[in-house]
């Protein structure tokens, strides 16, 4: 489900172990998406333009722990991909500073899939 | 839950009647958030700057039908607020063109709350 359809994509990786409610998950994923776009606008504007032309594909995937999220982020950074991690402000549901999710890209889909292709859909 | 805490906010309004899975909801909400930010960067850059300085608060709310979503969007536009509606590309789960959600803002929180303050959290 993560492969092949687009040339550029953004992947949002969400911690499932936190058992966030649906509204919390949507808000945290939206933080990651917006921050990822902001980062890539600065670092890789050509990627951003290609991704927008592609229809801005986004895929939400799951991990089961903070360790797993950090491992994915580390591998993505080592591959030269833009990564943003989101820490919750903690007004509701979670302790302040809890890392909830991350965005990888927008970036070339092949490079993203090489890191996240084994993760399940959220 | 929707009031008072911030001076600026972005609200993401999601159709609950479509029974989207969690990954679909996160991806669609992320589309709305990113498109809303892009729109407001163009139309109200000062609002965007204030909202970013506030920590980019986002709240996800629910509606029960397309009619209800459209009514909220119409009221927001009539109040001069920036609104983006998201139509799904339809690769998975939904028919192509299905309107799934909308973003209002980032915009002054009081004006947003006047439109969406009666909606429940997603």
gemmi code that builds the backbone of each chain (N, CA, C; Angstrom):
import gemmi

chains = {
    "A": [
        ("UNK", (0.811, -1.212, 0.000), (0.000, 0.000, 0.000), (0.849, 1.269, 0.000)),
        ("UNK", (2.148, 1.147, 0.284), (2.947, 2.364, 0.404), (3.734, 2.671, -0.866)),
        ("UNK", (3.662, 1.824, -1.833), (4.626, 1.940, -2.926), (4.058, 2.536, -4.186)),
        ("UNK", (4.869, 2.937, -5.039), (4.743, 2.961, -6.462), (3.811, 3.944, -7.136)),
        ("UNK", (2.807, 4.457, -6.454), (1.780, 5.178, -7.174), (2.210, 6.587, -7.546)),
        ("UNK", (3.014, 7.211, -6.713), (3.400, 8.600, -6.929), (4.922, 8.733, -6.964)),
        ("UNK", (5.385, 9.824, -7.567), (6.823, 10.085, -7.597), (7.298, 10.740, -6.308)),
        ("UNK", (6.406, 11.494, -5.664), (6.730, 12.167, -4.397), (5.611, 11.892, -3.418)),
        ("UNK", (5.951, 11.794, -2.146), (4.926, 11.574, -1.132), (5.402, 12.125, 0.217)),
        ("UNK", (4.440, 12.339, 1.071), (4.730, 12.625, 2.479), (4.121, 11.490, 3.297)),
        ("UNK", (4.915, 10.961, 4.218), (4.445, 9.908, 5.097), (4.342, 10.474, 6.517)),
        ("UNK", (3.221, 10.199, 7.153), (2.995, 10.611, 8.543), (2.988, 9.338, 9.375)),
        ("UNK", (3.916, 9.250, 10.315), (4.092, 8.041, 11.124), (3.584, 8.344, 12.536)),
        ("UNK", (2.572, 7.596, 12.962), (1.850, 7.903, 14.205), (2.067, 6.787, 15.225)),
        ("UNK", (2.310, 7.174, 16.481), (2.418, 6.193, 17.572), (1.039, 5.651, 17.921)),
        ("UNK", (0.865, 4.363, 17.735), (-0.412, 3.725, 18.036), (-0.509, 3.389, 19.522)),
        ("UNK", (0.654, 3.270, 20.183), (0.648, 2.849, 21.584), (0.076, 3.922, 22.515)),
        ("UNK", (-0.016, 5.161, 22.049), (-0.548, 6.226, 22.905), (-2.068, 6.187, 22.974)),
        ("UNK", (-2.686, 5.442, 22.089), (-4.148, 5.310, 22.065), (-4.832, 6.664, 22.061)),
        ("UNK", (-4.332, 7.543, 21.187), (-4.961, 8.855, 21.043), (-6.349, 8.705, 20.447)),
        ("UNK", (-7.262, 9.567, 20.840), (-8.570, 9.614, 20.206), (-8.453, 10.109, 18.781)),
        ("UNK", (-9.542, 9.948, 17.996), (-9.471, 10.320, 16.579), (-9.150, 11.798, 16.351)),
        ("UNK", (-9.733, 12.676, 17.164), (-9.464, 14.103, 16.977), (-8.025, 14.457, 17.299)),
        ("UNK", (-7.505, 13.824, 18.346), (-6.108, 14.048, 18.704), (-5.181, 13.563, 17.595)),
        ("UNK", (-5.457, 12.387, 17.067), (-4.625, 11.857, 15.980), (-4.647, 12.779, 14.763)),
        ("UNK", (-5.829, 13.264, 14.407), (-5.933, 14.153, 13.246), (-5.158, 15.448, 13.502)),
        ("UNK", (-5.300, 16.021, 14.683), (-4.600, 17.282, 14.976), (-3.086, 17.077, 14.986)),
        ("UNK", (-2.625, 15.979, 15.599), (-1.181, 15.733, 15.655), (-0.624, 15.434, 14.258)),
        ("UNK", (-1.349, 14.650, 13.477), (-0.914, 14.381, 12.111), (-0.882, 15.649, 11.267)),
        ("UNK", (-1.830, 16.541, 11.520), (-1.848, 17.818, 10.792), (-0.650, 18.679, 11.181)),
        ("UNK", (-0.294, 18.665, 12.469), (0.938, 19.369, 12.869), (2.134, 18.849, 12.073)),
        ("UNK", (2.259, 17.533, 12.005), (3.406, 16.928, 11.318), (3.407, 17.304, 9.834)),
        ("UNK", (2.240, 17.237, 9.209), (2.162, 17.545, 7.777), (2.564, 18.987, 7.498)),
        ("UNK", (2.021, 19.905, 8.287), (2.319, 21.327, 8.068), (3.794, 21.610, 8.350)),
        ("UNK", (4.320, 21.078, 9.439), (5.733, 21.313, 9.747), (6.643, 20.690, 8.691)),
        ("UNK", (6.265, 19.519, 8.191), (7.056, 18.887, 7.139), (7.085, 19.732, 5.880)),
        ("UNK", (5.941, 20.259, 5.504), (5.879, 21.113, 4.318), (6.717, 22.374, 4.524)),
        ("UNK", (6.627, 22.947, 5.711), (7.408, 24.160, 6.011), (8.901, 23.881, 5.898)),
        ("UNK", (9.316, 22.741, 6.441), (10.725, 22.350, 6.395), (11.199, 22.121, 4.953)),
        ("UNK", (10.406, 21.414, 4.189), (10.816, 21.073, 2.821), (10.768, 22.311, 1.917)),
        ("UNK", (9.875, 23.243, 2.211), (9.857, 24.508, 1.453), (11.199, 25.223, 1.571)),
        ("UNK", (11.852, 25.049, 2.705), (13.127, 25.704, 2.973), (14.292, 24.895, 2.408)),
        ("UNK", (14.235, 23.577, 2.568), (15.402, 22.752, 2.257), (15.374, 22.154, 0.850)),
        ("UNK", (14.165, 21.846, 0.349), (14.052, 21.166, -0.950), (12.850, 21.711, -1.710)),
        ("UNK", (12.874, 22.994, -2.079), (11.692, 23.583, -2.727), (11.278, 22.873, -4.010)),
        ("UNK", (12.234, 22.283, -4.725), (11.866, 21.580, -5.958), (11.041, 20.329, -5.639)),
        ("UNK", (11.394, 19.624, -4.551), (10.599, 18.462, -4.133), (9.177, 18.895, -3.799)),
        ("UNK", (9.063, 20.006, -3.093), (7.734, 20.475, -2.698), (6.880, 20.761, -3.932)),
        ("UNK", (7.487, 21.405, -4.918), (6.737, 21.741, -6.132), (6.286, 20.475, -6.858)),
        ("UNK", (7.165, 19.472, -6.939), (6.804, 18.219, -7.610), (5.673, 17.512, -6.858)),
        ("UNK", (5.765, 17.523, -5.554), (4.755, 16.863, -4.709), (3.404, 17.557, -4.860)),
        ("UNK", (3.417, 18.871, -4.878), (2.162, 19.610, -5.071), (1.562, 19.277, -6.435)),
        ("UNK", (2.426, 19.190, -7.454), (1.941, 18.871, -8.802), (1.354, 17.467, -8.851)),
        ("UNK", (1.838, 16.597, -7.977), (1.365, 15.204, -7.882), (0.035, 15.100, -7.135)),
        ("UNK", (-0.453, 16.205, -6.553), (-1.675, 16.155, -5.753), (-1.416, 16.030, -4.262)),
        ("UNK", (-0.180, 16.274, -3.840), (0.185, 16.291, -2.419), (-0.117, 14.971, -1.707)),
        ("UNK", (0.284, 13.828, -2.284), (-0.063, 12.567, -1.637), (0.521, 12.431, -0.241)),
        ("UNK", (-0.341, 11.975, 0.651), (0.027, 11.734, 2.058), (-0.461, 10.349, 2.446)),
        ("UNK", (0.348, 9.651, 3.210), (-0.020, 8.330, 3.713), (0.281, 8.302, 5.204)),
        ("UNK", (-0.663, 7.815, 5.995), (-0.479, 7.713, 7.452), (-0.160, 6.273, 7.813)),
        ("UNK", (0.952, 6.082, 8.500), (1.423, 4.759, 8.898), (1.519, 4.691, 10.413)),
        ("UNK", (1.688, 3.495, 10.938), (1.711, 3.316, 12.388), (3.028, 2.727, 12.868)),
        ("UNK", (3.407, 3.106, 14.092), (4.440, 2.399, 14.846), (3.884, 2.105, 16.231)),
        ("UNK", (4.535, 1.173, 16.931), (4.004, 0.704, 18.197), (4.660, 1.288, 19.429)),
        ("UNK", (5.662, 2.157, 19.241), (6.373, 2.696, 20.402), (7.187, 3.911, 19.986)),
        ("UNK", (7.623, 4.655, 21.000), (8.527, 5.778, 20.736), (9.848, 5.287, 20.156)),
        ("UNK", (10.356, 4.167, 20.675), (11.616, 3.630, 20.146), (11.501, 3.325, 18.654)),
        ("UNK", (10.380, 2.759, 18.277), (10.194, 2.419, 16.868), (10.095, 3.686, 16.016)),
        ("UNK", (9.387, 4.691, 16.549), (9.292, 5.963, 15.821), (10.677, 6.583, 15.645)),
        ("UNK", (11.443, 6.598, 16.738), (12.780, 7.203, 16.663), (13.688, 6.442, 15.697)),
        ("UNK", (13.547, 5.134, 15.661), (14.375, 4.343, 14.744), (14.045, 4.688, 13.289)),
        ("UNK", (12.765, 4.833, 12.996), (12.359, 5.214, 11.638), (12.912, 6.607, 11.305)),
        ("UNK", (12.788, 7.532, 12.254), (13.281, 8.900, 12.017), (14.796, 8.896, 11.785)),
        ("UNK", (15.501, 8.113, 12.573), (16.965, 8.053, 12.436), (17.352, 7.505, 11.057)),
        ("UNK", (16.664, 6.450, 10.621), (16.979, 5.877, 9.309), (16.661, 6.870, 8.197)),
        ("UNK", (15.573, 7.600, 8.352), (15.198, 8.575, 7.316), (16.226, 9.704, 7.246)),
        ("UNK", (16.641, 10.194, 8.398), (17.652, 11.268, 8.410), (18.957, 10.772, 7.805)),
        ("UNK", (19.353, 9.544, 8.156), (20.599, 8.980, 7.622), (20.537, 8.854, 6.101)),
        ("UNK", (19.315, 8.699, 5.573), (19.141, 8.618, 4.117), (19.001, 9.996, 3.482)),
        ("UNK", (19.131, 11.037, 4.285), (19.063, 12.391, 3.743), (17.658, 12.921, 3.551)),
        ("UNK", (16.674, 12.283, 4.185), (15.286, 12.724, 4.026), (14.905, 13.731, 5.111)),
        ("UNK", (14.046, 14.689, 4.779), (13.579, 15.655, 5.780), (12.618, 14.987, 6.759)),
        ("UNK", (12.864, 15.193, 8.039), (12.069, 14.578, 9.111), (11.679, 15.654, 10.117)),
        ("UNK", (10.415, 15.684, 10.504), (9.983, 16.517, 11.638), (9.277, 15.614, 12.642)),
        ("UNK", (9.649, 15.766, 13.909), (8.991, 15.038, 14.996), (8.074, 16.022, 15.723)),
        ("UNK", (6.912, 15.534, 16.150), (5.929, 16.392, 16.813), (5.819, 16.000, 18.280)),
        ("UNK", (6.001, 16.995, 19.151), (5.796, 16.795, 20.590), (4.522, 17.539, 20.984)),
        ("UNK", (3.630, 16.838, 21.650), (2.335, 17.429, 22.011), (2.501, 18.487, 23.083)),
        ("UNK", (1.701, 19.541, 22.958), (1.726, 20.600, 23.968), (1.145, 20.128, 25.299)),
        ("UNK", (0.366, 19.054, 25.267), (-0.081, 18.434, 26.508), (-1.272, 19.072, 27.184)),
        ("UNK", (-2.072, 19.833, 26.440), (-3.261, 20.413, 27.070), (-4.323, 19.363, 27.364)),
        ("UNK", (-4.367, 18.322, 26.525), (-5.394, 17.288, 26.677), (-4.784, 15.926, 26.426)),
        ("UNK", (-5.227, 14.945, 27.153), (-4.944, 13.517, 26.913), (-3.515, 13.084, 27.231)),
        ("UNK", (-2.512, 13.885, 26.858), (-1.122, 13.427, 26.969), (-0.305, 14.351, 27.862)),
        ("UNK", (0.771, 13.813, 28.399), (1.723, 14.635, 29.143), (2.421, 15.607, 28.194)),
        ("UNK", (2.682, 16.842, 28.664), (3.406, 17.796, 27.815), (4.736, 17.208, 27.337)),
        ("UNK", (5.010, 17.407, 26.055), (6.269, 16.942, 25.499), (6.236, 15.534, 24.944)),
        ("UNK", (5.111, 14.838, 25.094), (5.010, 13.497, 24.533), (5.164, 13.543, 23.008)),
        ("UNK", (6.094, 12.772, 22.475), (6.268, 12.702, 21.021), (5.183, 11.789, 20.461)),
        ("UNK", (4.365, 12.336, 19.562), (3.186, 11.620, 19.079), (3.345, 11.050, 17.679)),
        ("UNK", (4.089, 11.743, 16.833), (4.160, 11.348, 15.432), (5.309, 12.085, 14.753)),
        ("UNK", (5.527, 11.756, 13.495), (6.559, 12.421, 12.713), (6.115, 12.445, 11.266)),
        ("UNK", (6.649, 13.385, 10.516), (6.456, 13.396, 9.067), (7.805, 13.206, 8.402)),
        ("UNK", (7.812, 12.389, 7.358), (8.971, 12.228, 6.488), (8.554, 12.761, 5.118)),
        ("UNK", (9.307, 13.729, 4.629), (8.965, 14.374, 3.368), (7.968, 15.484, 3.546)),
        ("UNK", (7.475, 15.982, 2.411), (7.465, 15.464, 1.039), (8.866, 15.225, 0.475)),
        ("UNK", (9.021, 14.065, -0.178), (10.312, 13.639, -0.701), (10.065, 12.590, -1.791)),
        ("UNK", (11.094, 12.238, -2.524), (10.918, 11.200, -3.554), (10.368, 9.909, -2.948)),
        ("UNK", (9.321, 9.385, -3.556), (8.597, 8.255, -2.973), (9.470, 7.019, -2.831)),
        ("UNK", (10.358, 6.766, -3.787), (11.205, 5.581, -3.689), (12.083, 5.631, -2.442)),
        ("UNK", (12.629, 6.813, -2.166), (13.493, 6.960, -0.994), (12.692, 6.828, 0.301)),
        ("UNK", (11.480, 7.367, 0.306), (10.621, 7.240, 1.496), (10.232, 5.779, 1.707)),
        ("UNK", (9.832, 5.120, 0.631), (9.392, 3.727, 0.749), (10.517, 2.817, 1.227)),
        ("UNK", (11.760, 3.153, 0.874), (12.892, 2.336, 1.330), (13.003, 2.355, 2.853)),
        ("UNK", (12.501, 3.417, 3.482), (12.551, 3.535, 4.947), (11.277, 3.023, 5.596)),
        ("UNK", (10.126, 3.326, 5.004), (8.845, 3.077, 5.682), (8.010, 1.973, 5.022)),
        ("UNK", (8.551, 1.332, 3.995), (7.759, 0.363, 3.234), (7.298, -0.829, 4.043)),
        ("UNK", (7.925, -1.087, 5.197), (7.531, -2.238, 6.002), (6.536, -1.876, 7.113)),
        ("UNK", (6.154, -0.608, 7.186), (5.200, -0.189, 8.220), (3.772, -0.396, 7.735)),
        ("UNK", (2.863, -0.678, 8.660), (1.459, -0.852, 8.314), (0.738, 0.482, 8.260)),
        ("UNK", (-0.331, 0.528, 7.496), (-1.184, 1.711, 7.477), (-1.760, 1.944, 8.873)),
        ("UNK", (-1.920, 3.218, 9.200), (-2.483, 3.578, 10.507), (-3.895, 3.024, 10.615)),
    ],
    "B": [
        ("UNK", (-14.671, 23.134, 24.832), (-13.346, 22.670, 24.413), (-12.800, 23.489, 23.247)),
        ("UNK", (-13.647, 24.255, 22.569), (-13.164, 24.944, 21.383), (-12.782, 26.385, 21.657)),
        ("UNK", (-12.972, 26.859, 22.838), (-12.884, 28.298, 23.055), (-11.619, 28.740, 23.717)),
        ("UNK", (-11.351, 29.954, 23.637), (-10.657, 30.762, 24.588), (-9.177, 30.618, 24.819)),
        ("UNK", (-8.588, 29.495, 24.456), (-7.225, 29.260, 24.914), (-6.197, 30.024, 24.090)),
        ("UNK", (-6.478, 30.191, 22.810), (-5.502, 30.828, 21.922), (-6.120, 32.026, 21.215)),
        ("UNK", (-5.277, 32.893, 20.708), (-5.770, 34.051, 19.946), (-6.059, 33.675, 18.497)),
        ("UNK", (-5.330, 32.695, 17.986), (-5.517, 32.221, 16.606), (-5.602, 30.705, 16.629)),
        ("UNK", (-6.382, 30.148, 15.741), (-6.482, 28.690, 15.655), (-6.868, 28.269, 14.244)),
        ("UNK", (-6.590, 27.018, 13.971), (-7.113, 26.377, 12.763), (-8.033, 25.248, 13.208)),
        ("UNK", (-9.224, 25.199, 12.625), (-10.171, 24.140, 12.926), (-10.299, 23.235, 11.701)),
        ("UNK", (-10.227, 21.939, 11.948), (-10.406, 20.938, 10.893), (-11.725, 20.232, 11.165)),
        ("UNK", (-12.643, 20.328, 10.229), (-13.991, 19.780, 10.396), (-14.116, 18.539, 9.527)),
        ("UNK", (-14.374, 17.401, 10.155), (-14.327, 16.103, 9.469), (-15.717, 15.468, 9.441)),
        ("UNK", (-16.077, 14.900, 8.283), (-17.334, 14.163, 8.172), (-17.223, 12.816, 8.871)),
        ("UNK", (-18.033, 12.641, 9.899), (-18.029, 11.392, 10.647), (-18.869, 10.327, 9.938)),
        ("UNK", (-19.815, 10.762, 9.116), (-20.726, 9.818, 8.464), (-20.031, 8.937, 7.431)),
        ("UNK", (-18.826, 9.324, 6.987), (-18.125, 8.514, 5.989), (-17.440, 7.306, 6.608)),
        ("UNK", (-17.328, 7.296, 7.933), (-16.705, 6.170, 8.647), (-15.326, 5.845, 8.070)),
        ("UNK", (-14.538, 6.898, 7.860), (-13.169, 6.692, 7.390), (-12.341, 5.993, 8.459)),
        ("UNK", (-11.420, 5.157, 8.042), (-10.479, 4.575, 8.980), (-9.550, 5.635, 9.538)),
        ("UNK", (-8.800, 5.296, 10.594), (-7.943, 6.307, 11.239), (-6.872, 6.884, 10.318)),
        ("UNK", (-6.277, 6.049, 9.479), (-5.244, 6.563, 8.570), (-5.830, 7.494, 7.530)),
        ("UNK", (-7.000, 7.127, 7.039), (-7.680, 7.982, 6.064), (-8.025, 9.328, 6.696)),
        ("UNK", (-8.544, 9.313, 7.903), (-8.901, 10.562, 8.580), (-7.676, 11.448, 8.787)),
        ("UNK", (-6.575, 10.842, 9.198), (-5.356, 11.618, 9.424), (-4.859, 12.224, 8.116)),
        ("UNK", (-4.853, 11.429, 7.045), (-4.362, 11.945, 5.762), (-5.271, 13.066, 5.245)),
        ("UNK", (-6.588, 12.877, 5.351), (-7.511, 13.904, 4.853), (-7.407, 15.173, 5.699)),
        ("UNK", (-7.316, 15.013, 7.009), (-7.148, 16.182, 7.874), (-5.844, 16.911, 7.594)),
        ("UNK", (-4.804, 16.162, 7.267), (-3.513, 16.770, 6.922), (-3.611, 17.543, 5.614)),
        ("UNK", (-4.360, 17.001, 4.642), (-4.594, 17.762, 3.411), (-5.231, 19.117, 3.747)),
        ("UNK", (-6.257, 19.072, 4.572), (-6.982, 20.302, 4.913), (-6.072, 21.297, 5.622)),
        ("UNK", (-5.291, 20.804, 6.570), (-4.407, 21.695, 7.334), (-3.392, 22.366, 6.415)),
        ("UNK", (-2.761, 21.580, 5.555), (-1.732, 22.126, 4.664), (-2.354, 23.112, 3.666)),
        ("UNK", (-3.495, 22.736, 3.091), (-4.137, 23.644, 2.135), (-4.607, 24.921, 2.821)),
        ("UNK", (-5.088, 24.803, 4.044), (-5.511, 25.991, 4.779), (-4.351, 26.935, 5.040)),
        ("UNK", (-3.229, 26.366, 5.437), (-2.040, 27.189, 5.679), (-1.578, 27.859, 4.390)),
        ("UNK", (-1.611, 27.112, 3.300), (-1.198, 27.682, 2.006), (-2.102, 28.848, 1.617)),
        ("UNK", (-3.397, 28.660, 1.810), (-4.370, 29.704, 1.483), (-4.157, 30.958, 2.347)),
        ("UNK", (-3.977, 30.753, 3.629), (-3.854, 31.892, 4.547), (-2.503, 32.593, 4.369)),
        ("UNK", (-1.478, 31.843, 3.952), (-0.190, 32.481, 3.638), (-0.359, 33.520, 2.541)),
        ("UNK", (-1.296, 33.249, 1.629), (-1.536, 34.135, 0.508), (-2.474, 35.277, 0.885)),
        ("UNK", (-3.515, 34.966, 1.648), (-4.581, 35.952, 1.874), (-4.418, 36.745, 3.165)),
        ("UNK", (-3.850, 36.118, 4.204), (-3.750, 36.771, 5.520), (-2.420, 36.424, 6.170)),
        ("UNK", (-1.316, 36.849, 5.570), (-0.010, 36.438, 6.116), (0.203, 36.852, 7.570)),
        ("UNK", (-0.396, 37.929, 8.004), (-0.226, 38.346, 9.400), (-0.905, 37.358, 10.348)),
        ("UNK", (-2.077, 36.843, 9.947), (-2.745, 35.824, 10.762), (-1.866, 34.584, 10.876)),
        ("UNK", (-1.260, 34.200, 9.749), (-0.422, 32.998, 9.764), (0.751, 33.174, 10.732)),
        ("UNK", (1.347, 34.344, 10.712), (2.491, 34.597, 11.599), (2.068, 34.549, 13.069)),
        ("UNK", (0.910, 35.136, 13.370), (0.424, 35.116, 14.753), (0.119, 33.688, 15.208)),
        ("UNK", (-0.478, 32.939, 14.326), (-0.848, 31.557, 14.628), (0.407, 30.702, 14.851)),
        ("UNK", (1.417, 30.909, 14.018), (2.666, 30.170, 14.212), (3.298, 30.542, 15.554)),
        ("UNK", (3.243, 31.824, 15.896), (3.815, 32.274, 17.173), (3.059, 31.677, 18.357)),
        ("UNK", (1.776, 31.355, 18.138), (0.923, 30.748, 19.172), (1.180, 29.255, 19.327)),
        ("UNK", (2.002, 28.661, 18.470), (2.226, 27.214, 18.510), (1.367, 26.446, 17.521)),
        ("UNK", (0.770, 27.159, 16.564), (-0.011, 26.535, 15.492), (-1.167, 25.678, 16.005)),
        ("UNK", (-1.975, 26.191, 16.934), (-3.046, 25.350, 17.483), (-4.041, 24.889, 16.412)),
        ("UNK", (-4.350, 23.596, 16.512), (-5.308, 22.953, 15.601), (-6.288, 22.155, 16.445)),
        ("UNK", (-7.549, 22.198, 16.051), (-8.584, 21.420, 16.724), (-9.389, 20.694, 15.659)),
        ("UNK", (-9.635, 19.398, 15.867), (-10.424, 18.605, 14.917), (-11.831, 18.423, 15.473)),
        ("UNK", (-12.824, 18.813, 14.681), (-14.232, 18.740, 15.067), (-14.978, 17.840, 14.083)),
        ("UNK", (-16.196, 17.470, 14.454), (-16.958, 16.544, 13.620), (-18.271, 17.158, 13.134)),
        ("UNK", (-18.665, 16.724, 11.943), (-20.030, 16.940, 11.472), (-20.569, 15.589, 11.011)),
        ("UNK", (-21.914, 15.516, 10.871), (-22.554, 14.241, 10.580), (-22.954, 14.039, 9.140)),
        ("UNK", (-22.699, 15.023, 8.296), (-23.134, 14.902, 6.894), (-22.435, 15.941, 6.034)),
        ("UNK", (-22.514, 15.733, 4.717), (-21.990, 16.733, 3.790), (-22.768, 18.040, 3.907)),
        ("UNK", (-24.084, 17.943, 4.063), (-24.886, 19.167, 4.205), (-24.420, 19.980, 5.404)),
        ("UNK", (-24.145, 19.290, 6.502), (-23.702, 20.010, 7.698), (-22.335, 20.643, 7.471)),
        ("UNK", (-21.454, 19.915, 6.802), (-20.130, 20.474, 6.498), (-20.269, 21.712, 5.612)),
        ("UNK", (-21.091, 21.599, 4.589), (-21.259, 22.737, 3.678), (-21.864, 23.941, 4.393)),
        ("UNK", (-22.771, 23.683, 5.312), (-23.389, 24.793, 6.052), (-22.348, 25.517, 6.900)),
        ("UNK", (-21.485, 24.747, 7.546), (-20.409, 25.354, 8.342), (-19.484, 26.173, 7.438)),
        ("UNK", (-19.115, 25.606, 6.298), (-18.225, 26.309, 5.365), (-18.876, 27.602, 4.873)),
        ("UNK", (-20.159, 27.524, 4.555), (-20.858, 28.720, 4.063), (-20.877, 29.815, 5.133)),
        ("UNK", (-21.161, 29.435, 6.358), (-21.190, 30.438, 7.433), (-19.807, 31.038, 7.649)),
        ("UNK", (-18.777, 30.207, 7.558), (-17.410, 30.709, 7.757), (-17.022, 31.685, 6.641)),
        ("UNK", (-17.338, 31.322, 5.409), (-17.023, 32.227, 4.299), (-17.791, 33.536, 4.433)),
        ("UNK", (-19.057, 33.450, 4.843), (-19.866, 34.666, 5.001), (-19.282, 35.570, 6.086)),
        ("UNK", (-18.581, 34.970, 7.034), (-17.936, 35.746, 8.098), (-16.538, 36.232, 7.694)),
        ("UNK", (-16.164, 35.951, 6.445), (-14.866, 36.420, 5.965), (-13.693, 35.543, 6.350)),
        ("UNK", (-13.988, 34.316, 6.790), (-12.902, 33.414, 7.198), (-12.421, 32.572, 6.018)),
        ("UNK", (-11.114, 32.252, 5.989), (-10.586, 31.389, 4.929), (-11.029, 29.940, 5.134)),
        ("UNK", (-11.545, 29.343, 4.082), (-12.083, 27.980, 4.128), (-11.510, 27.182, 2.968)),
        ("UNK", (-11.027, 25.979, 3.242), (-10.673, 25.043, 2.169), (-11.437, 23.748, 2.400)),
        ("UNK", (-12.048, 23.240, 1.317), (-12.735, 21.947, 1.367), (-11.866, 20.919, 0.667)),
        ("UNK", (-11.840, 19.706, 1.203), (-10.990, 18.652, 0.647), (-11.864, 17.575, 0.000)),
        ("UNK", (-11.576, 17.289, -1.265), (-12.237, 16.191, -1.970), (-11.223, 15.076, -2.148)),
        ("UNK", (-11.601, 13.871, -1.747), (-10.677, 12.743, -1.805), (-10.414, 12.317, -3.240)),
        ("UNK", (-9.167, 11.922, -3.502), (-8.806, 11.447, -4.839), (-9.461, 10.109, -5.147)),
        ("UNK", (-9.876, 9.386, -4.108), (-10.669, 8.184, -4.325), (-9.891, 6.926, -4.647)),
        ("UNK", (-8.599, 6.885, -4.313), (-7.838, 5.661, -4.580), (-8.246, 4.528, -3.647)),
        ("UNK", (-8.657, 4.891, -2.428), (-9.004, 3.878, -1.432), (-10.233, 4.320, -0.659)),
        ("UNK", (-11.060, 3.390, -0.299), (-12.180, 3.562, 0.645), (-13.347, 4.382, 0.102)),
        ("UNK", (-13.070, 5.502, -0.602), (-14.144, 6.430, -0.960), (-14.233, 6.604, -2.474)),
        ("UNK", (-15.403, 7.004, -2.936), (-15.565, 7.365, -4.347), (-14.759, 8.624, -4.653)),
        ("UNK", (-14.151, 8.691, -5.855), (-13.416, 9.902, -6.220), (-14.292, 11.142, -6.104)),
        ("UNK", (-13.738, 12.186, -5.536), (-14.459, 13.440, -5.414), (-15.273, 13.590, -4.146)),
        ("UNK", (-15.308, 12.556, -3.314), (-16.039, 12.663, -2.057), (-15.429, 13.755, -1.180)),
        ("UNK", (-16.236, 14.694, -0.741), (-15.756, 15.739, 0.160), (-15.682, 15.169, 1.569)),
        ("UNK", (-14.482, 15.190, 2.134), (-14.245, 14.502, 3.405), (-14.152, 15.431, 4.599)),
        ("UNK", (-13.622, 16.638, 4.385), (-13.364, 17.529, 5.512), (-13.064, 18.925, 4.989)),
        ("UNK", (-12.879, 19.844, 5.908), (-12.552, 21.220, 5.549), (-11.690, 21.808, 6.655)),
        ("UNK", (-10.929, 22.811, 6.297), (-10.201, 23.588, 7.301), (-10.726, 25.017, 7.287)),
        ("UNK", (-10.901, 25.569, 8.465), (-11.220, 26.987, 8.629), (-10.024, 27.606, 9.350)),
        ("UNK", (-9.451, 28.609, 8.718), (-8.261, 29.228, 9.274), (-7.000, 28.533, 8.853)),
        ("UNK", (-5.892, 28.952, 9.466), (-5.719, 29.731, 10.700), (-6.346, 31.133, 10.608)),
        ("UNK", (-7.011, 31.507, 11.703), (-7.736, 32.772, 11.760), (-7.947, 33.142, 13.227)),
        ("UNK", (-8.410, 34.348, 13.485), (-8.664, 34.736, 14.882), (-9.636, 33.763, 15.554)),
        ("UNK", (-9.264, 33.284, 16.730), (-10.016, 32.215, 17.387), (-11.444, 32.633, 17.701)),
        ("UNK", (-11.659, 33.864, 18.095), (-13.015, 34.297, 18.429), (-13.935, 34.173, 17.223)),
        ("UNK", (-13.433, 34.573, 16.058), (-14.248, 34.506, 14.842), (-14.506, 33.055, 14.447)),
        ("UNK", (-13.500, 32.196, 14.617), (-13.677, 30.779, 14.301), (-14.683, 30.146, 15.264)),
        ("UNK", (-14.533, 30.450, 16.549), (-15.425, 29.858, 17.548), (-16.876, 30.288, 17.343)),
        ("UNK", (-17.082, 31.487, 16.818), (-18.452, 31.947, 16.564), (-19.143, 31.068, 15.526)),
        ("UNK", (-18.359, 30.426, 14.675), (-18.918, 29.556, 13.628), (-18.963, 28.101, 14.084)),
        ("UNK", (-17.925, 27.649, 14.769), (-17.767, 26.210, 15.038), (-17.914, 25.847, 16.513)),
        ("UNK", (-18.234, 26.810, 17.333), (-18.253, 26.567, 18.781), (-19.274, 25.544, 19.226)),
        ("UNK", (-20.275, 25.273, 18.381), (-21.299, 24.291, 18.764), (-21.005, 22.889, 18.249)),
        ("UNK", (-19.893, 22.719, 17.562), (-19.545, 21.386, 17.044), (-18.779, 20.590, 18.098)),
        ("UNK", (-18.958, 19.270, 18.070), (-18.255, 18.390, 18.996), (-16.853, 18.071, 18.481)),
        ("UNK", (-15.975, 17.743, 19.422), (-14.653, 17.260, 19.041), (-14.787, 15.967, 18.237)),
        ("UNK", (-13.887, 15.807, 17.269), (-13.898, 14.593, 16.441), (-13.689, 13.368, 17.310)),
    ],
}
model = gemmi.Model(1)
for chain_id, residues in chains.items():
    chain = gemmi.Chain(chain_id)
    for i, (resn, *xyz) in enumerate(residues, 1):
        res = gemmi.Residue()
        res.name, res.seqid = resn, gemmi.SeqId(i, " ")
        for name, pos in zip(("N", "CA", "C"), xyz):
            atom = gemmi.Atom()
            atom.name, atom.element = name, gemmi.Element(name[0])
            atom.pos, atom.b_iso = gemmi.Position(*pos), 0.0
            res.add_atom(atom)
        chain.add_residue(res)
    model.add_chain(chain)
structure = gemmi.Structure()
structure.add_model(model)
structure.setup_entities()
